[in-house]
């Protein structure tokens, strides 16, 4: 492959065969939509859709000190996990701001960390830079993993017809090793849509077998990045590069619940976060915003005003198919984050009224959080 050339997931030919609109994303050629973003969004809210998320990065930690190493790298507490559990967490820098958000899976003999595709290389460099003094190993297995997300209230019924794993017994943020359509994989009850669903990890050589079982026999509707973005925004899930980045700390992003200052293990960024707490917390917070009216849609990068003073930009934004209104996120001073607070968005040179809204915007999802 030429330097700078886009990568392709093992599902690329299947996307093209399904008439997907392919776009560059995080160094990959990815499907942004098949027929309609709105239709795909609605399918996940009411039925079952399938997303190719094989572009994500995966690091595998092994060896005696693997848990201690990952605990030093991340702000959540992996010691709180039992085998077969997953955890949402983050890699932070010394300033306590985000290098990336990620999910870790604890197996009996290893840990797998799943990172954002666009950040995989810098994440890898960060992990390796903090290896000294540990008796453990890490391997970048990203190219050895295919990943499908089966999402929607009918996802359990569909997937149960393809596996012997008792999905009704598999709790949220838990996973189990098994088979799907006869293919070795592990199934995690996780996702990025606010709906019940599963993520399937398996070898790339089995991509067509699993896809045909899920889409062909199972009837799941292929969905692209467009619907993935509208779904995650409606339920307030952050997107790296928009809502969080290396200028944002977890407290500002309303993700303080993933920070375990008292976990007994020093971690990168801990000292900076302790200082923020000692000073009374952050001076700004990520909030939701809504806009109503024809053409009133906040887009990423639009300027945000509070009492005629520019305070930030729209971090994530778009039209909500479920709520039929413009929704978005932005950072506001902590004294102005109450729902109902009036703000203005500069929409193509015209300031349009908006209001602070409680997150998540959409609360009727089927995700099994118990």
C-alpha positions as CSV (number, residue, x, y, z in Angstrom):
1,X,0.0,0.0,0.0
2,X,1.3,3.5,-0.9
3,X,2.1,5.9,1.9
4,X,-1.0,7.8,2.7
5,X,-3.3,5.3,1.0
6,X,-6.5,4.6,2.8
7,X,-6.9,1.2,4.5
8,X,-9.9,-1.1,4.0
9,X,-11.6,-3.2,6.5
10,X,-12.3,-6.9,5.7
11,X,-15.9,-5.9,4.9
12,X,-15.0,-3.4,2.2
13,X,-16.2,-5.5,-0.8
14,X,-19.4,-6.3,1.0
15,X,-20.1,-2.6,1.6
16,X,-19.5,-1.9,-2.1
17,X,-21.7,-4.7,-3.1
18,X,-24.5,-3.2,-0.9
19,X,-24.1,0.1,-2.7
20,X,-22.7,1.9,0.3
21,X,-21.4,5.5,-0.1
22,X,-17.7,5.2,0.9
23,X,-15.8,8.1,2.5
24,X,-12.4,8.6,4.0
25,X,-12.5,8.2,7.8
26,X,-9.6,7.9,10.3
27,X,-7.4,6.5,7.5
28,X,-9.9,4.0,6.2
29,X,-12.5,3.8,3.4
30,X,-15.7,3.5,5.4
31,X,-19.4,3.5,4.6
32,X,-21.1,6.7,5.6
33,X,-24.5,5.5,4.5
34,X,-26.2,2.9,2.4
35,X,-29.7,4.1,1.5
36,X,-30.5,6.9,4.0
37,X,-28.9,8.0,7.3
38,X,-32.4,8.7,8.7
39,X,-33.7,5.3,7.8
40,X,-30.7,3.6,9.2
41,X,-31.0,5.6,12.4
42,X,-34.6,4.7,12.8
43,X,-33.8,1.0,12.1
44,X,-31.4,0.9,15.1
45,X,-33.9,2.7,17.3
46,X,-36.8,0.3,16.5
47,X,-35.2,-2.9,15.0
48,X,-31.6,-4.0,14.5
49,X,-28.8,-2.6,12.5
50,X,-25.2,-3.7,11.9
51,X,-22.1,-1.4,11.8
52,X,-18.6,-2.3,10.6
53,X,-16.3,-0.8,13.2
54,X,-13.2,-2.9,12.3
55,X,-11.3,0.3,11.9
56,X,-11.0,0.6,15.7
57,X,-7.6,-0.2,17.2
58,X,-6.9,-3.1,19.6
59,X,-4.0,-3.6,22.0
60,X,-3.5,-6.8,23.9
61,X,-1.7,-6.8,27.2
62,X,-0.3,-10.0,28.8
63,X,2.1,-11.0,31.4
64,X,2.1,-10.9,35.3
65,X,2.0,-7.1,35.6
66,X,-0.6,-6.4,32.9
67,X,-3.3,-5.3,35.3
68,X,-1.0,-2.9,37.1
69,X,0.3,-1.5,33.9
70,X,-3.2,-0.8,32.5
71,X,-4.2,0.7,35.8
72,X,-1.3,3.1,35.6
73,X,-2.2,4.0,32.0
74,X,-6.0,4.6,32.5
75,X,-8.0,6.7,34.9
76,X,-10.7,4.2,35.8
77,X,-9.9,1.2,38.0
78,X,-9.4,-2.1,36.2
79,X,-9.0,-3.8,39.6
80,X,-12.7,-3.4,40.0
81,X,-13.3,-5.7,37.0
82,X,-14.0,-9.4,37.2
83,X,-13.0,-11.7,34.3
84,X,-15.6,-11.3,31.5
85,X,-16.2,-7.6,32.3
86,X,-15.5,-4.5,30.2
87,X,-14.9,-0.9,31.4
88,X,-15.1,2.5,29.8
89,X,-12.0,4.5,30.6
90,X,-9.5,6.9,29.2
91,X,-5.8,7.5,28.5
92,X,-4.8,10.9,29.8
93,X,-1.7,13.0,29.6
94,X,0.2,14.6,32.4
95,X,-2.2,17.6,32.2
96,X,-5.1,15.3,32.9
97,X,-6.6,15.8,29.5
98,X,-7.6,13.2,26.9
99,X,-5.2,11.3,24.8
100,X,-8.2,9.0,24.0
101,X,-11.2,7.4,25.5
102,X,-11.2,3.6,25.3
103,X,-12.8,0.4,26.5
104,X,-10.8,-2.3,28.3
105,X,-11.9,-6.0,28.4
106,X,-10.5,-8.2,31.2
107,X,-9.9,-11.9,30.3
108,X,-8.4,-14.5,32.6
109,X,-5.0,-14.2,31.0
110,X,-4.9,-10.9,29.2
111,X,-6.5,-7.4,28.8
112,X,-7.6,-6.0,25.5
113,X,-7.9,-2.2,25.0
114,X,-10.0,-0.8,22.2
115,X,-9.1,2.7,21.0
116,X,-10.3,5.1,18.4
117,X,-8.9,4.5,14.9
118,X,-7.7,8.1,14.4
119,X,-5.7,7.9,17.7
120,X,-4.4,4.4,17.4
121,X,-0.8,5.4,16.6
122,X,-0.4,8.0,19.2
123,X,-2.1,5.8,21.8
124,X,0.4,3.0,21.0
125,X,3.3,5.4,21.4
126,X,1.9,6.5,24.8
127,X,1.4,3.0,26.0
128,X,4.9,1.9,25.0
129,X,6.4,5.1,26.6
130,X,5.0,4.0,29.9
131,X,6.2,0.4,29.9
132,X,9.3,0.7,32.0
133,X,9.4,-1.3,35.2
134,X,6.6,-3.7,34.4
135,X,6.8,-7.4,33.7
136,X,4.3,-7.5,30.9
137,X,3.9,-7.3,27.1
138,X,1.7,-5.4,24.7
139,X,0.9,-6.3,21.1
140,X,-1.0,-4.2,18.6
141,X,-3.5,-6.7,17.2
142,X,-5.6,-4.2,15.3
143,X,-5.0,-5.8,11.9
144,X,-5.9,-9.2,13.3
145,X,-9.4,-8.2,14.5
146,X,-12.7,-7.8,12.7
147,X,-15.4,-6.0,14.6
148,X,-19.1,-5.8,14.0
149,X,-21.6,-3.9,16.2
150,X,-25.1,-5.4,16.2
151,X,-27.4,-2.7,17.7
152,X,-31.1,-2.2,18.3
153,X,-33.9,-3.6,20.5
154,X,-34.1,-6.7,18.3
155,X,-30.4,-7.4,18.4
156,X,-30.6,-10.1,21.1
157,X,-33.3,-12.1,19.3
158,X,-31.3,-11.9,16.0
159,X,-28.0,-12.9,17.6
160,X,-29.4,-15.6,19.8
161,X,-30.4,-17.5,16.6
162,X,-26.7,-17.6,15.6
163,X,-25.0,-18.5,18.9
164,X,-25.3,-20.9,21.8
165,X,-24.2,-18.2,24.3
166,X,-27.1,-17.4,26.6
167,X,-27.5,-13.7,25.7
168,X,-30.3,-13.1,28.2
169,X,-27.7,-13.8,30.9
170,X,-25.1,-11.6,29.4
171,X,-25.2,-8.3,31.3
172,X,-24.3,-4.8,30.1
173,X,-20.6,-4.3,29.8
174,X,-19.9,-8.0,30.1
175,X,-18.6,-10.3,27.4
176,X,-18.3,-14.0,26.8
177,X,-16.1,-16.2,24.4
178,X,-18.2,-18.4,22.1
179,X,-19.2,-18.9,18.5
180,X,-21.4,-16.9,16.1
181,X,-22.5,-18.7,12.9
182,X,-19.8,-21.3,13.8
183,X,-17.1,-18.7,14.0
184,X,-14.8,-18.3,17.1
185,X,-15.4,-14.9,18.6
186,X,-16.2,-13.1,21.8
187,X,-19.4,-11.2,22.2
188,X,-19.6,-8.0,24.3
189,X,-22.9,-6.4,25.4
190,X,-21.6,-2.9,24.5
191,X,-22.3,-0.3,21.9
192,X,-22.4,3.4,20.9
193,X,-26.0,4.0,20.1
194,X,-28.0,4.0,23.3
195,X,-29.8,0.8,22.2
196,X,-29.3,-2.7,23.4
197,X,-26.7,-4.4,21.4
198,X,-23.5,-6.5,21.0
199,X,-20.1,-6.1,19.6
200,X,-18.5,-9.2,17.9
201,X,-14.7,-9.6,17.8
202,X,-13.3,-12.3,15.4
203,X,-10.6,-13.0,12.8
204,X,-10.8,-11.0,9.6
205,X,-10.9,-14.2,7.5
206,X,-14.4,-14.9,8.8
207,X,-15.8,-11.5,7.9
208,X,-18.0,-12.6,5.1
209,X,-19.3,-15.6,7.0
210,X,-20.4,-13.5,10.0
211,X,-21.7,-10.7,7.8
212,X,-23.9,-13.0,5.7
213,X,-25.2,-14.7,8.8
214,X,-26.1,-11.4,10.5
215,X,-27.3,-9.5,7.4
216,X,-28.4,-12.4,5.2
217,X,-30.0,-14.9,7.5
218,X,-30.5,-12.5,10.4
219,X,-31.9,-9.6,8.5
220,X,-29.9,-6.9,10.2
221,X,-29.8,-3.6,8.2
222,X,-26.3,-2.4,7.3
223,X,-25.7,1.1,8.7
224,X,-23.0,3.6,8.2
225,X,-21.0,6.3,10.0
226,X,-23.7,8.9,9.5
227,X,-26.3,7.0,11.6
228,X,-23.7,6.0,14.1
229,X,-23.0,9.7,14.7
230,X,-26.7,10.8,15.0
231,X,-27.4,7.9,17.3
232,X,-24.5,8.5,19.7
233,X,-25.2,12.3,19.8
234,X,-28.8,11.8,20.8
235,X,-27.7,9.8,23.8
236,X,-24.9,12.2,24.7
237,X,-21.9,9.8,24.0
238,X,-18.7,11.8,23.4
239,X,-16.8,11.8,20.2
240,X,-13.0,12.3,20.4
241,X,-12.0,15.3,18.3
242,X,-15.3,17.0,18.9
243,X,-16.4,16.7,22.6
244,X,-13.1,15.5,24.1
245,X,-9.5,16.0,23.1
246,X,-6.2,17.0,24.6
247,X,-7.6,20.3,25.8
248,X,-10.4,18.7,27.7
249,X,-10.3,16.9,31.1
250,X,-12.9,14.3,32.3
251,X,-14.5,16.7,34.8
252,X,-15.2,19.3,32.1
253,X,-16.6,16.6,29.8
254,X,-19.0,15.3,32.5
255,X,-17.0,12.1,32.7
256,X,-15.7,12.5,36.2
257,X,-17.4,9.1,37.0
258,X,-14.5,7.3,35.1
259,X,-11.9,9.0,37.3
260,X,-10.9,6.9,40.3
261,X,-8.4,9.1,42.3
262,X,-8.6,6.8,45.2
263,X,-7.9,3.5,43.4
264,X,-4.6,3.1,45.2
265,X,-2.5,3.1,42.0
266,X,-0.9,6.3,40.6
267,X,-2.0,6.9,37.0
268,X,-1.0,9.4,34.3
269,X,-2.8,12.6,34.8
270,X,-3.8,11.9,38.4
271,X,-1.9,14.8,40.0
272,X,-3.4,17.3,37.6
273,X,-6.9,16.0,38.3
274,X,-6.4,16.2,42.0
275,X,-5.4,19.8,41.6
276,X,-8.6,20.6,39.7
277,X,-10.7,18.9,42.4
278,X,-8.8,20.8,45.1
279,X,-9.6,24.1,43.4
280,X,-13.4,23.3,43.4
281,X,-13.7,21.7,40.0
282,X,-13.6,22.8,36.4
283,X,-14.5,26.3,35.3
284,X,-16.5,25.0,32.2
285,X,-18.6,22.0,31.4
286,X,-19.9,20.3,28.3
287,X,-23.6,20.9,27.9
288,X,-26.3,19.9,25.5
289,X,-28.1,22.5,23.4
290,X,-31.3,22.4,21.3
291,X,-32.5,24.6,18.5
292,X,-36.0,24.6,16.9
293,X,-37.2,26.0,13.6
294,X,-36.5,25.5,9.9
295,X,-32.8,25.4,9.2
296,X,-31.9,25.7,12.9
297,X,-29.3,23.0,12.9
298,X,-26.0,23.4,14.9
299,X,-23.0,22.1,13.1
300,X,-19.6,21.4,14.4
301,X,-17.5,24.5,14.5
302,X,-20.3,27.1,14.6
303,X,-19.6,29.9,17.1
304,X,-21.5,29.8,20.4
305,X,-22.4,33.1,22.2
306,X,-23.5,33.7,25.8
307,X,-24.9,37.2,26.4
308,X,-23.2,38.4,23.2
309,X,-19.8,37.0,24.2
310,X,-18.4,34.2,22.2
311,X,-17.6,31.4,24.7
312,X,-17.0,28.3,22.5
313,X,-18.0,26.5,19.3
314,X,-20.4,23.7,18.7
315,X,-18.5,20.6,19.5
316,X,-20.9,18.0,18.1
317,X,-24.1,18.9,16.3
318,X,-26.7,18.0,13.8
319,X,-30.4,17.2,13.2
320,X,-31.9,14.6,15.6
321,X,-34.1,12.1,13.6
322,X,-35.7,10.9,16.8
323,X,-36.5,14.3,18.3
324,X,-37.0,16.2,15.0
325,X,-34.9,19.2,16.1
326,X,-31.3,20.5,16.0
327,X,-29.1,19.2,18.8
328,X,-25.5,19.8,19.8
329,X,-22.9,20.1,22.5
330,X,-20.7,23.0,23.6
331,X,-18.7,24.1,26.6
332,X,-20.1,26.8,28.8
333,X,-18.9,28.5,32.0
334,X,-20.1,26.4,35.0
335,X,-22.3,29.3,36.2
336,X,-24.3,29.1,33.0
337,X,-24.9,25.3,32.5
338,X,-28.5,25.0,33.8
339,X,-31.0,23.6,31.4
340,X,-33.0,26.4,29.8
341,X,-30.2,28.9,29.7
342,X,-30.4,31.0,26.6
343,X,-27.5,31.0,24.2
344,X,-27.0,31.9,20.5
345,X,-25.4,30.0,17.6
346,X,-23.9,31.7,14.6
347,X,-25.5,29.8,11.7
348,X,-23.9,31.0,8.5
349,X,-23.5,34.6,9.7
350,X,-26.8,34.8,11.5
351,X,-27.2,34.4,15.3
352,X,-30.0,31.9,16.1
353,X,-31.5,31.3,19.5
354,X,-30.7,28.0,21.3
355,X,-31.1,26.8,24.8
356,X,-29.1,24.6,27.1
357,X,-30.6,21.1,27.3
358,X,-30.2,18.2,29.8
359,X,-28.1,15.3,28.5
360,X,-28.9,12.8,27.1
361,X,-31.3,14.3,24.6
362,X,-32.9,10.9,23.9
363,X,-33.9,8.7,26.9
364,X,-36.1,6.0,25.4
365,X,-33.3,3.7,24.3
366,X,-33.3,0.0,25.0
367,X,-29.7,-0.3,26.3
368,X,-29.6,-2.8,29.2
369,X,-27.7,-0.8,31.8
370,X,-28.6,-2.9,34.8
